[in-house]
């Protein structure tokens, strides 16, 4: 499960995965016919923001610009919160279809768990990059000497 790779490539992989998951959530929302369509529309908007911020994360990884990472971190936290919130709403309405609800709830918790790990990995990578630059006195973050690995 845990693969060791350079922080740059790990951030790029997280950006691609978050884009794929967000597109998948939007597709599921569009074909669903729930009574709580307003909650699903809010999730739709969060996923659209997640896609935009994933592009920023990818660009920030290429350019080694940490300010491009911050929007993704903020939206990823909101996305994980929305997944947990949505699963609680499903727990409340679980009496209708138990099997389908349990599958959806377990999927939402799994995605939220991975998202929390991705957030943790990006924050640790920021910290390692900052400490590495401080120790070696590197002012240019594009320096090829930075080779800290991240677990993904």
CNS distance restraints for C-alpha pairs under 8 A (distance, minus, plus):
assign (resid   1 and name CA) (resid 152 and name CA) 7.66 0.50 0.50
assign (resid   2 and name CA) (resid 151 and name CA) 5.78 0.50 0.50
assign (resid   2 and name CA) (resid 152 and name CA) 5.17 0.50 0.50
assign (resid   3 and name CA) (resid 151 and name CA) 5.50 0.50 0.50
assign (resid   3 and name CA) (resid 152 and name CA) 5.05 0.50 0.50
assign (resid   4 and name CA) (resid 149 and name CA) 6.32 0.50 0.50
assign (resid   4 and name CA) (resid 150 and name CA) 5.76 0.50 0.50
assign (resid   4 and name CA) (resid 151 and name CA) 4.64 0.50 0.50
assign (resid   4 and name CA) (resid 152 and name CA) 6.28 0.50 0.50
assign (resid   5 and name CA) (resid   9 and name CA) 6.67 0.50 0.50
assign (resid   5 and name CA) (resid  10 and name CA) 6.35 0.50 0.50
assign (resid   5 and name CA) (resid 149 and name CA) 5.26 0.50 0.50
assign (resid   5 and name CA) (resid 150 and name CA) 5.59 0.50 0.50
assign (resid   5 and name CA) (resid 151 and name CA) 6.52 0.50 0.50
assign (resid   5 and name CA) (resid 152 and name CA) 7.34 0.50 0.50
assign (resid   6 and name CA) (resid  10 and name CA) 6.24 0.50 0.50
assign (resid   6 and name CA) (resid 147 and name CA) 6.46 0.50 0.50
assign (resid   6 and name CA) (resid 148 and name CA) 6.10 0.50 0.50
assign (resid   6 and name CA) (resid 149 and name CA) 4.31 0.50 0.50
assign (resid   6 and name CA) (resid 150 and name CA) 5.74 0.50 0.50
assign (resid   7 and name CA) (resid  11 and name CA) 6.09 0.50 0.50
assign (resid   7 and name CA) (resid 125 and name CA) 6.21 0.50 0.50
assign (resid   7 and name CA) (resid 147 and name CA) 7.79 0.50 0.50
assign (resid   7 and name CA) (resid 148 and name CA) 6.40 0.50 0.50
assign (resid   7 and name CA) (resid 149 and name CA) 5.39 0.50 0.50
assign (resid   7 and name CA) (resid 150 and name CA) 5.01 0.50 0.50
assign (resid   8 and name CA) (resid  12 and name CA) 6.32 0.50 0.50
assign (resid   8 and name CA) (resid  61 and name CA) 5.39 0.50 0.50
assign (resid   8 and name CA) (resid  62 and name CA) 7.18 0.50 0.50
assign (resid   8 and name CA) (resid  64 and name CA) 7.90 0.50 0.50
assign (resid   9 and name CA) (resid  13 and name CA) 6.09 0.50 0.50
assign (resid   9 and name CA) (resid  61 and name CA) 7.74 0.50 0.50
assign (resid  10 and name CA) (resid  14 and name CA) 6.18 0.50 0.50
assign (resid  10 and name CA) (resid 150 and name CA) 6.61 0.50 0.50
assign (resid  10 and name CA) (resid 151 and name CA) 7.66 0.50 0.50
assign (resid  10 and name CA) (resid 152 and name CA) 6.22 0.50 0.50
assign (resid  11 and name CA) (resid  15 and name CA) 6.16 0.50 0.50
assign (resid  11 and name CA) (resid  57 and name CA) 7.04 0.50 0.50
assign (resid  11 and name CA) (resid  58 and name CA) 6.94 0.50 0.50
assign (resid  11 and name CA) (resid  61 and name CA) 6.31 0.50 0.50
assign (resid  11 and name CA) (resid 122 and name CA) 6.82 0.50 0.50
assign (resid  12 and name CA) (resid  16 and name CA) 6.31 0.50 0.50
assign (resid  12 and name CA) (resid  57 and name CA) 7.14 0.50 0.50
assign (resid  12 and name CA) (resid  58 and name CA) 5.11 0.50 0.50
assign (resid  12 and name CA) (resid  61 and name CA) 6.36 0.50 0.50
assign (resid  13 and name CA) (resid  17 and name CA) 6.09 0.50 0.50
assign (resid  14 and name CA) (resid  18 and name CA) 5.96 0.50 0.50
assign (resid  14 and name CA) (resid 118 and name CA) 6.85 0.50 0.50
assign (resid  15 and name CA) (resid  19 and name CA) 6.23 0.50 0.50
assign (resid  15 and name CA) (resid  54 and name CA) 4.64 0.50 0.50
assign (resid  15 and name CA) (resid  55 and name CA) 6.77 0.50 0.50
assign (resid  15 and name CA) (resid  57 and name CA) 5.96 0.50 0.50
assign (resid  15 and name CA) (resid  58 and name CA) 5.71 0.50 0.50
assign (resid  16 and name CA) (resid  20 and name CA) 6.29 0.50 0.50
assign (resid  16 and name CA) (resid  54 and name CA) 7.07 0.50 0.50
assign (resid  16 and name CA) (resid  58 and name CA) 7.80 0.50 0.50
assign (resid  17 and name CA) (resid  21 and name CA) 6.14 0.50 0.50
assign (resid  18 and name CA) (resid  22 and name CA) 5.97 0.50 0.50
assign (resid  18 and name CA) (resid  50 and name CA) 7.17 0.50 0.50
assign (resid  18 and name CA) (resid  51 and name CA) 7.13 0.50 0.50
assign (resid  18 and name CA) (resid  54 and name CA) 6.54 0.50 0.50
assign (resid  19 and name CA) (resid  23 and name CA) 6.14 0.50 0.50
assign (resid  19 and name CA) (resid  50 and name CA) 7.02 0.50 0.50
assign (resid  19 and name CA) (resid  51 and name CA) 5.05 0.50 0.50
assign (resid  19 and name CA) (resid  54 and name CA) 6.17 0.50 0.50
assign (resid  20 and name CA) (resid  24 and name CA) 6.17 0.50 0.50
assign (resid  21 and name CA) (resid  25 and name CA) 6.14 0.50 0.50
assign (resid  22 and name CA) (resid  26 and name CA) 6.20 0.50 0.50
assign (resid  22 and name CA) (resid  47 and name CA) 4.95 0.50 0.50
assign (resid  22 and name CA) (resid  48 and name CA) 7.20 0.50 0.50
assign (resid  22 and name CA) (resid  50 and name CA) 6.67 0.50 0.50
assign (resid  22 and name CA) (resid  51 and name CA) 6.49 0.50 0.50
assign (resid  23 and name CA) (resid  27 and name CA) 6.17 0.50 0.50
assign (resid  23 and name CA) (resid  47 and name CA) 7.25 0.50 0.50
assign (resid  23 and name CA) (resid  51 and name CA) 7.75 0.50 0.50
assign (resid  24 and name CA) (resid  28 and name CA) 6.23 0.50 0.50
assign (resid  25 and name CA) (resid  29 and name CA) 6.10 0.50 0.50
assign (resid  25 and name CA) (resid  44 and name CA) 7.54 0.50 0.50
assign (resid  25 and name CA) (resid  47 and name CA) 7.24 0.50 0.50
assign (resid  26 and name CA) (resid  30 and name CA) 6.18 0.50 0.50
assign (resid  26 and name CA) (resid  44 and name CA) 5.61 0.50 0.50
assign (resid  26 and name CA) (resid  47 and name CA) 6.76 0.50 0.50
assign (resid  27 and name CA) (resid  31 and name CA) 6.56 0.50 0.50
assign (resid  28 and name CA) (resid  32 and name CA) 6.20 0.50 0.50
assign (resid  29 and name CA) (resid  40 and name CA) 6.33 0.50 0.50
assign (resid  29 and name CA) (resid  41 and name CA) 7.76 0.50 0.50
assign (resid  29 and name CA) (resid  44 and name CA) 7.07 0.50 0.50
assign (resid  33 and name CA) (resid  37 and name CA) 7.54 0.50 0.50
assign (resid  36 and name CA) (resid  40 and name CA) 6.74 0.50 0.50
assign (resid  37 and name CA) (resid  41 and name CA) 6.13 0.50 0.50
assign (resid  38 and name CA) (resid  42 and name CA) 6.44 0.50 0.50
assign (resid  39 and name CA) (resid  43 and name CA) 6.48 0.50 0.50
assign (resid  40 and name CA) (resid  44 and name CA) 6.19 0.50 0.50
assign (resid  41 and name CA) (resid  45 and name CA) 6.38 0.50 0.50
assign (resid  42 and name CA) (resid  46 and name CA) 6.34 0.50 0.50
assign (resid  43 and name CA) (resid  47 and name CA) 6.17 0.50 0.50
assign (resid  43 and name CA) (resid  79 and name CA) 7.97 0.50 0.50
assign (resid  43 and name CA) (resid  82 and name CA) 6.95 0.50 0.50
assign (resid  44 and name CA) (resid  48 and name CA) 6.34 0.50 0.50
assign (resid  45 and name CA) (resid  49 and name CA) 6.29 0.50 0.50
assign (resid  46 and name CA) (resid  50 and name CA) 6.08 0.50 0.50
assign (resid  46 and name CA) (resid  75 and name CA) 7.36 0.50 0.50
assign (resid  46 and name CA) (resid  78 and name CA) 7.63 0.50 0.50
assign (resid  46 and name CA) (resid  79 and name CA) 6.46 0.50 0.50
assign (resid  47 and name CA) (resid  51 and name CA) 6.25 0.50 0.50
assign (resid  47 and name CA) (resid  79 and name CA) 7.40 0.50 0.50
assign (resid  48 and name CA) (resid  52 and name CA) 6.46 0.50 0.50
assign (resid  49 and name CA) (resid  53 and name CA) 6.08 0.50 0.50
assign (resid  49 and name CA) (resid  75 and name CA) 6.98 0.50 0.50
assign (resid  50 and name CA) (resid  54 and name CA) 5.94 0.50 0.50
assign (resid  50 and name CA) (resid  72 and name CA) 6.84 0.50 0.50
assign (resid  50 and name CA) (resid  75 and name CA) 5.98 0.50 0.50
assign (resid  50 and name CA) (resid  76 and name CA) 6.89 0.50 0.50
assign (resid  50 and name CA) (resid  79 and name CA) 7.66 0.50 0.50
assign (resid  51 and name CA) (resid  55 and name CA) 6.45 0.50 0.50
assign (resid  52 and name CA) (resid  56 and name CA) 6.57 0.50 0.50
assign (resid  53 and name CA) (resid  57 and name CA) 6.13 0.50 0.50
assign (resid  53 and name CA) (resid  69 and name CA) 7.99 0.50 0.50
assign (resid  53 and name CA) (resid  71 and name CA) 5.79 0.50 0.50
assign (resid  53 and name CA) (resid  72 and name CA) 4.72 0.50 0.50
assign (resid  53 and name CA) (resid  75 and name CA) 7.34 0.50 0.50
assign (resid  54 and name CA) (resid  58 and name CA) 6.17 0.50 0.50
assign (resid  54 and name CA) (resid  72 and name CA) 6.10 0.50 0.50
assign (resid  55 and name CA) (resid  59 and name CA) 6.19 0.50 0.50
assign (resid  56 and name CA) (resid  60 and name CA) 5.88 0.50 0.50
assign (resid  56 and name CA) (resid  68 and name CA) 5.41 0.50 0.50
assign (resid  56 and name CA) (resid  69 and name CA) 6.79 0.50 0.50
assign (resid  56 and name CA) (resid  71 and name CA) 7.69 0.50 0.50
assign (resid  56 and name CA) (resid  72 and name CA) 7.28 0.50 0.50
assign (resid  57 and name CA) (resid  61 and name CA) 6.07 0.50 0.50
assign (resid  57 and name CA) (resid  68 and name CA) 5.76 0.50 0.50
assign (resid  57 and name CA) (resid  69 and name CA) 5.01 0.50 0.50
assign (resid  57 and name CA) (resid  72 and name CA) 6.25 0.50 0.50
assign (resid  58 and name CA) (resid  62 and name CA) 6.42 0.50 0.50
assign (resid  59 and name CA) (resid  63 and name CA) 6.20 0.50 0.50
assign (resid  59 and name CA) (resid  68 and name CA) 7.29 0.50 0.50
assign (resid  60 and name CA) (resid  64 and name CA) 5.45 0.50 0.50
assign (resid  60 and name CA) (resid  65 and name CA) 4.82 0.50 0.50
assign (resid  60 and name CA) (resid  66 and name CA) 6.37 0.50 0.50
assign (resid  60 and name CA) (resid  67 and name CA) 7.38 0.50 0.50
assign (resid  60 and name CA) (resid  68 and name CA) 4.85 0.50 0.50
assign (resid  60 and name CA) (resid  69 and name CA) 6.22 0.50 0.50
assign (resid  61 and name CA) (resid  65 and name CA) 6.78 0.50 0.50
assign (resid  61 and name CA) (resid  66 and name CA) 7.98 0.50 0.50
assign (resid  61 and name CA) (resid  69 and name CA) 7.99 0.50 0.50
assign (resid  63 and name CA) (resid 142 and name CA) 7.15 0.50 0.50
assign (resid  64 and name CA) (resid 141 and name CA) 5.99 0.50 0.50
assign (resid  64 and name CA) (resid 142 and name CA) 6.04 0.50 0.50
assign (resid  65 and name CA) (resid  69 and name CA) 7.51 0.50 0.50
assign (resid  65 and name CA) (resid 141 and name CA) 7.66 0.50 0.50
assign (resid  66 and name CA) (resid  70 and name CA) 7.06 0.50 0.50
assign (resid  66 and name CA) (resid 126 and name CA) 7.51 0.50 0.50
assign (resid  67 and name CA) (resid  71 and name CA) 7.93 0.50 0.50
assign (resid  68 and name CA) (resid  72 and name CA) 7.69 0.50 0.50
assign (resid  69 and name CA) (resid  73 and name CA) 6.41 0.50 0.50
assign (resid  70 and name CA) (resid  74 and name CA) 6.28 0.50 0.50
assign (resid  71 and name CA) (resid  75 and name CA) 6.19 0.50 0.50
assign (resid  72 and name CA) (resid  76 and name CA) 5.79 0.50 0.50
assign (resid  73 and name CA) (resid  77 and name CA) 6.26 0.50 0.50
assign (resid  73 and name CA) (resid 119 and name CA) 6.41 0.50 0.50
assign (resid  74 and name CA) (resid  78 and name CA) 6.49 0.50 0.50
assign (resid  75 and name CA) (resid  79 and name CA) 5.95 0.50 0.50
assign (resid  76 and name CA) (resid  80 and name CA) 6.14 0.50 0.50
assign (resid  76 and name CA) (resid 115 and name CA) 6.91 0.50 0.50
assign (resid  76 and name CA) (resid 119 and name CA) 7.07 0.50 0.50
assign (resid  77 and name CA) (resid  81 and name CA) 6.20 0.50 0.50
assign (resid  77 and name CA) (resid 115 and name CA) 7.98 0.50 0.50
assign (resid  77 and name CA) (resid 116 and name CA) 7.60 0.50 0.50
assign (resid  77 and name CA) (resid 119 and name CA) 7.57 0.50 0.50
assign (resid  78 and name CA) (resid  82 and name CA) 6.06 0.50 0.50
assign (resid  79 and name CA) (resid  83 and name CA) 6.25 0.50 0.50
assign (resid  79 and name CA) (resid 112 and name CA) 7.96 0.50 0.50
assign (resid  80 and name CA) (resid  84 and name CA) 6.41 0.50 0.50
assign (resid  80 and name CA) (resid 111 and name CA) 7.87 0.50 0.50
assign (resid  80 and name CA) (resid 112 and name CA) 4.89 0.50 0.50
assign (resid  80 and name CA) (resid 113 and name CA) 7.92 0.50 0.50
assign (resid  80 and name CA) (resid 115 and name CA) 6.22 0.50 0.50
assign (resid  80 and name CA) (resid 116 and name CA) 6.97 0.50 0.50
assign (resid  81 and name CA) (resid  85 and name CA) 6.05 0.50 0.50
assign (resid  81 and name CA) (resid 112 and name CA) 7.76 0.50 0.50
assign (resid  82 and name CA) (resid  86 and name CA) 5.92 0.50 0.50
assign (resid  83 and name CA) (resid  87 and name CA) 6.21 0.50 0.50
assign (resid  83 and name CA) (resid 108 and name CA) 5.76 0.50 0.50
assign (resid  83 and name CA) (resid 109 and name CA) 7.21 0.50 0.50
assign (resid  83 and name CA) (resid 111 and name CA) 7.86 0.50 0.50
assign (resid  83 and name CA) (resid 112 and name CA) 6.18 0.50 0.50
assign (resid  84 and name CA) (resid  88 and name CA) 6.35 0.50 0.50
assign (resid  84 and name CA) (resid 108 and name CA) 6.95 0.50 0.50
assign (resid  84 and name CA) (resid 109 and name CA) 6.63 0.50 0.50
assign (resid  84 and name CA) (resid 112 and name CA) 6.91 0.50 0.50
assign (resid  85 and name CA) (resid  89 and name CA) 6.43 0.50 0.50
assign (resid  86 and name CA) (resid  90 and name CA) 6.33 0.50 0.50
assign (resid  87 and name CA) (resid  91 and name CA) 6.19 0.50 0.50
assign (resid  87 and name CA) (resid 104 and name CA) 7.77 0.50 0.50
assign (resid  87 and name CA) (resid 105 and name CA) 5.32 0.50 0.50
assign (resid  87 and name CA) (resid 108 and name CA) 6.46 0.50 0.50
assign (resid  87 and name CA) (resid 109 and name CA) 7.51 0.50 0.50
assign (resid  88 and name CA) (resid  92 and name CA) 6.40 0.50 0.50
assign (resid  89 and name CA) (resid  93 and name CA) 6.60 0.50 0.50
assign (resid  90 and name CA) (resid  94 and name CA) 5.87 0.50 0.50
assign (resid  90 and name CA) (resid 101 and name CA) 6.56 0.50 0.50
assign (resid  90 and name CA) (resid 105 and name CA) 7.13 0.50 0.50
assign (resid  91 and name CA) (resid 101 and name CA) 7.52 0.50 0.50
assign (resid  91 and name CA) (resid 105 and name CA) 7.73 0.50 0.50
assign (resid  94 and name CA) (resid  98 and name CA) 5.66 0.50 0.50
assign (resid  94 and name CA) (resid 101 and name CA) 6.00 0.50 0.50
assign (resid  97 and name CA) (resid 101 and name CA) 6.08 0.50 0.50
assign (resid  98 and name CA) (resid 102 and name CA) 6.14 0.50 0.50
assign (resid  99 and name CA) (resid 103 and name CA) 6.39 0.50 0.50
assign (resid 100 and name CA) (resid 104 and name CA) 6.25 0.50 0.50
assign (resid 101 and name CA) (resid 105 and name CA) 6.02 0.50 0.50
assign (resid 102 and name CA) (resid 106 and name CA) 6.08 0.50 0.50
assign (resid 103 and name CA) (resid 107 and name CA) 6.19 0.50 0.50
assign (resid 104 and name CA) (resid 108 and name CA) 6.13 0.50 0.50
assign (resid 105 and name CA) (resid 109 and name CA) 6.19 0.50 0.50
assign (resid 106 and name CA) (resid 110 and name CA) 6.10 0.50 0.50
assign (resid 107 and name CA) (resid 111 and name CA) 6.21 0.50 0.50
assign (resid 108 and name CA) (resid 112 and name CA) 6.07 0.50 0.50
assign (resid 109 and name CA) (resid 113 and name CA) 6.01 0.50 0.50
assign (resid 110 and name CA) (resid 114 and name CA) 6.30 0.50 0.50
assign (resid 111 and name CA) (resid 115 and name CA) 6.10 0.50 0.50
assign (resid 112 and name CA) (resid 116 and name CA) 6.19 0.50 0.50
assign (resid 113 and name CA) (resid 117 and name CA) 6.35 0.50 0.50
assign (resid 114 and name CA) (resid 118 and name CA) 6.14 0.50 0.50
assign (resid 115 and name CA) (resid 119 and name CA) 6.16 0.50 0.50
assign (resid 116 and name CA) (resid 120 and name CA) 6.19 0.50 0.50
assign (resid 117 and name CA) (resid 121 and name CA) 6.07 0.50 0.50
assign (resid 118 and name CA) (resid 122 and name CA) 6.18 0.50 0.50
assign (resid 118 and name CA) (resid 152 and name CA) 7.72 0.50 0.50
assign (resid 119 and name CA) (resid 123 and name CA) 6.22 0.50 0.50
assign (resid 120 and name CA) (resid 124 and name CA) 6.12 0.50 0.50
assign (resid 121 and name CA) (resid 125 and name CA) 6.09 0.50 0.50
assign (resid 121 and name CA) (resid 150 and name CA) 6.95 0.50 0.50
assign (resid 121 and name CA) (resid 151 and name CA) 7.02 0.50 0.50
assign (resid 121 and name CA) (resid 152 and name CA) 7.24 0.50 0.50
assign (resid 122 and name CA) (resid 126 and name CA) 6.22 0.50 0.50
assign (resid 123 and name CA) (resid 127 and name CA) 6.28 0.50 0.50
assign (resid 124 and name CA) (resid 128 and name CA) 6.10 0.50 0.50
assign (resid 125 and name CA) (resid 129 and name CA) 6.03 0.50 0.50
assign (resid 125 and name CA) (resid 148 and name CA) 7.91 0.50 0.50
assign (resid 125 and name CA) (resid 150 and name CA) 6.48 0.50 0.50
assign (resid 126 and name CA) (resid 130 and name CA) 6.10 0.50 0.50
assign (resid 127 and name CA) (resid 131 and name CA) 6.11 0.50 0.50
assign (resid 128 and name CA) (resid 132 and name CA) 5.92 0.50 0.50
assign (resid 128 and name CA) (resid 148 and name CA) 7.05 0.50 0.50
assign (resid 129 and name CA) (resid 133 and name CA) 6.10 0.50 0.50
assign (resid 129 and name CA) (resid 146 and name CA) 7.47 0.50 0.50
assign (resid 129 and name CA) (resid 148 and name CA) 7.22 0.50 0.50
assign (resid 130 and name CA) (resid 134 and name CA) 6.18 0.50 0.50
assign (resid 131 and name CA) (resid 135 and name CA) 6.09 0.50 0.50
assign (resid 132 and name CA) (resid 136 and name CA) 6.15 0.50 0.50
assign (resid 132 and name CA) (resid 146 and name CA) 7.35 0.50 0.50
assign (resid 133 and name CA) (resid 137 and name CA) 5.54 0.50 0.50
assign (resid 133 and name CA) (resid 138 and name CA) 4.78 0.50 0.50
assign (resid 133 and name CA) (resid 139 and name CA) 6.89 0.50 0.50
assign (resid 133 and name CA) (resid 141 and name CA) 7.57 0.50 0.50
assign (resid 133 and name CA) (resid 146 and name CA) 7.93 0.50 0.50
assign (resid 134 and name CA) (resid 138 and name CA) 6.71 0.50 0.50
assign (resid 138 and name CA) (resid 143 and name CA) 7.55 0.50 0.50
assign (resid 141 and name CA) (resid 146 and name CA) 7.89 0.50 0.50
